[in-house]
Amino acid sequence: METIPLLLISLGSAVAAVLIFLLVLIIVIKPGGAKVPIKGRHVFISGGSMGIGFTIAKQAAAQGARVSLLARGRQKLEEAREEIRRDTGAEVSIYSIDVRDEEGVKKALQEAGTVDVLVCNQGFFLPRELVQMDMEEVKYTLDVNLVGTFNLIRHALPAMQQTASSTPRSIAIISSQASQIGIHGYTHYCASKFALRGLAEALQQEVISHNIRVCLVCPPGVDTPGTLDRLDKFPALTRALISSSPHVDVEKVARRTLNGVKSGQFLVNCNWEGFALGLTGPGGSPATSPVIALCEVALAGVVRLGVLFAVAGWYKIIAQWNAKKHAKVKTMG
């Protein structure tokens, strides 16, 4: 019978220790969370005519936001505007601009007016092994994914900083799980997405005094039209690797993005794989949730072990693939 009180004391001590640790994290984590409303605010989305960007736009409009869309193709922009109008009744502004065109981006943002939530969603990738890659492809990928994001933020930010608002604003950068782990055939794409993470972390320090939150969204593979159209052009080994990782629905990515924006969350993951990668490699990224911070501190080692097993599985697939390839070459020789 004496063991029961001892167990209760031990349990109580453990709970108290966790609560004290959580309290310390609440005090320590910076910049912390924030409430960033969507209703009645201006949401400007690049790559907004289709896929993730269009779905974010549609959900934001349904929540009462004033939406502006920027993309290259005018026809798809007009189709997106009409569908959003039909389904939500919201007015939508459209701008047919290539994000690589800095002057065009600047003019569009000036015309659109002060942005409350900027969503940098444009992206390009065509997986290919580096040795087979044309440097123009590398430059194009970096220009769209990285330089285009700089263009958008650089020309949206002055008005976001200067226009008085007691309510937080947000800059959401749609990155990828390819910013958390390297993938065969994605060398140029991973380079652009890893760079976006560095941009986001440094930017948050620059804009926090202006009550602006940065949100880095890292979805896994998403079955968007752009991805499906190019799937047959992926290297066969790349297809084998990514098929082992579950894709997520575009509606879920959009919902997670907007929820992350509204809660002032810095790192937004869209499935358990992303959550695990986030736990093992937060580095110096801003902390916005004491619960997530507690998981990072308490579970990082165990989760890292699980990630190592997953990576080992990928290298096993690579080894088997190359062995079959060499055997086939030897047979043909």
N, C-alpha and C positions, 0 to 999 in steps of 0.2 A: 504493500500500500504506500510505503514511503517513496517509491519510485514515481508515482503519479505526480505529487507536488514538484518533484525534481524535474520531471518532463515538462510540466507547465511553466516552471521558472525558466528552463532552457528555451522553450518555445517563445515565451514572452520576451526574453533577452534578445533572441534572434530577430523577432518582429521589431523590437525597439531599435536594434542596430540598423535594420533596413530603413526604418522611418527616419532615423537621424541622418543616415547616408543620403536618403532622398531629399531631405531638407537642405543638406549641404549642396547637393546638386542644383536645387531650385535657386539657391543664393548665387552659385558660381556660374551657371550656364548663361552665356551671352550670345546673341542679343535677346534670347527668349522668344516666346510666341507673341502674336499680335492678331487682332481682328481686323481683317481687310475686307470690307463689304463689297459686293458686286452690284447689287441693285442700285439703279440710278446713276451708275458710274460709267466712264468711257473705257471700254476694253478694246485695245488695238492688237490685232493678231496678224503676224506674217505667215505666209504659207497657209492662208485661211480659206482657200477655195476648195480644198478637199482633205480627206484623211483626218488626222488628229486635229489640225487647226480648224477645219470646218466644224468638227464635232464640238470642240471647245466653244466656238462661236455660237453654235446653236444652243448649247446648254446655258451659256452666259446670257444670251438674249432671252431665253425662257425664264431666267432668274431676274429679269428686269434691267439688264445692262444695255447701254448704247454701244453698238458694235461697229468697228471699222475693220475691213479686211484688206490685206495687201498680198498680192501674188502676181505672177507674170502674165498669165492668160486671162484676157478680159472675158471671154465667153464663159469660162468656168466660174469666174467671179460673179458674173451676172446670174448664172444658174444658182450659185450658192446664195446670193442675196434674195432671189425670188423664193427659194425654198425656206429660208429663215423667216422671211416676211409672211409666207403662207402658213407656216407652222406656229409662229410665235406672235405675229402681228408687230414685231419690232422693226424699226427703220435701221437700215444697214448702209454704211458708206463703203465704197470700194475704190481701190487704187491699183491700177495695173502697172506695177513697177518691179524691176529685178533688184533684189536686195544688194547686188554688187554695184548698182548705180547709186553712189553716195548722194549726188545732187538730187536725183529722183526721190530717194528716200527722205531727204531733208524737206523737199517741197511737199511731199505727201503728208508728213507729220505736221508741218506748219499749217496746211490746209485742214487737217483733221482736228486740230486744237489739242489742248492739254490732255494727256493720257493719264488715266488713273491706274490701269493695269496693262502693262506691255507684255505681250506673249511672243517671244522670239521662237518661232516654230519651224521656219524654213529649213530644208535639209536636202542633201543629195548624197547618194552612195551607189556605187556599182562594184560589188566585191570582185576583187581580182588579186592574184598573188603579186607581190611587189615587183618581182623580176619581169613580169609581163606587162607592167603598168607604164603608160605614157605619162610623162611629167605634166602634160597639160591636164590630164585627169586629176592628178594630185592637186595642182593649183586651183582647178575649178572647184573641187570638193572643199578645199580650205577657204576659198573665196566665198562660197555660198554659206557653208556651215559656220565658219568663224568670223571672217571679215564682214559678212552680211550682218551678223549679230552685233559687231562693233558699230556698224553704220546705224542700225536701228536704235541702239541704246544711246549712242553719242548724240543723236539728233532729237531723241525724245526726252532725254534727261534734263536739259536746261529748264524747260517749262515745268517738268515734274518737280524740280527743286525750287523754282522761283515762285510758282503759284501757291499761295498760302492754302494749307489744308491741315486741319487738326486730325483728319482721318488718314491712316497709313495708306500709302500707295504700294504697288508691287511691280517687280520685273521678273517674269517667269521665263526661264531659258529651258527649252525642251532639248535635253541632251539624249542620253541613251545608256543602257547597261554596258554599251561598248565604251563608256567613259569609266567603267569600274573594272573591266576585265578585257584583256586582249583576245581577239578572235581571228583565226586563220582567214586570210582573204580580206580582212578589214583594216589593213595597215593605215591607209590614208584616212579612212573614216574614224578609226580609233584615235588617230592623232588629232583630228579636229574636235572630237568629243571630249577627250581628256583635256584639251586646251580650254574648252568651255567651262569645265569644272574650276580650273584655276582662275578664269575670268570671273566666275560667279563668286568665289570665295573672296577675292580681292575687292570686287565691286561692292560686296555687302559692307565692308569696312568703310568704303568711301561714301556710301549713301545713307548709312544708318542715322546720321545726324540730321538728315532731311526727312526722317520718318518714312523711308522707303525700304521695303523688304525684298530680298532676292530669293527666288524659288528655283531650285535646280531639279528638273524632272528627269528621271532615268528609266524610261519604259524599256521592256525587253522587245523582242520581235512583235510587231503589230501587223495584222493583216489589212493594210491600207492598199488602195489601188496602186500607188507607186511601188510598193514592195512586191505585190503579186505580179505586176507587169514585167518585172525584171528577174523574177525568181529563176526562170529557166536559163538566165545568163550567169548565175552564180557558179563558182567552181564546185565541182561535184563533192569534194571533201568539205567545203564550207557548208553545203546543204546537209551533209551527213551530221556535222557538228551541231548546227542550229536546230536540226530536227529533234535533237535530244533535249532541247530546252523549250518549255511550253510558251506559245504565243499568248497574248492577251487581247481582249476585245477593245476596239478603239473607243467605245463608249466608256469603258472602265478607265482608260487612260485619261480621257477628258474629265471624267468625274473626279479622279484622284488629283488631277492638276488643279482644278478649281477649288477643291477642298483644301489642298496644300496652300494655295494662294490665300484663301479666306482665313486660314489659321496662322498665317505667317511662318509656315514651315519652310526650312531651307532645303533639305534633301527630301524629295518625294520619290518613293519607289512604288512599283505597281504590282509586284508579286513577292512571294516569299524568297525567291532567289535574289531579287534586288535588295530586299531587306537584309538578307544574310551578307551580301557583298557590302552593304552600307555599314553593317556592324563591324566587319573586319577591317575596313579601310577608311574610317572617318578622317584620319589625319588631323589637320587643323581647321576643319570645316566648322562653321558656326553651329552652336547648339541652340535648339529652339524648344525642345521638350525634355523635361526631367526624366520622364519614363524611358524615352529612347536613349538618353544619356546613361541611365542606369543599366539598360540592356547592353549598351556598348561596353561599359566598364565590367559588368558581371559575366557577359557571355562571349566576349570577343575571342577568347582562346578556344573555347569549344566549337564555336561556329567556324573559326578559321580551319579547324581540323576537318570539318565537314566540307568546306570549300576545297581544301587540298585533295580530298577524295574525288570531288567532282572534276577538278582540273586533271587529276590522274586519269580519270575516265576519258577525258578528251584526248590526252596524249596516247592512250591505248588505241583509240579510234584512229588517230593519225598514224601510229606505228603499223597497225593492221592494214590501213589503206595504202601506205607506201610499200609495204611488203607485197601486197597484191599487184601493185603497179610495177614493181621491179620484176616480179615473177612473170608478169605478162610480157614485159619487154624482153626478158631472157628467152621466153618461149618463142617469141616472134623472131628473135635473132638467131 
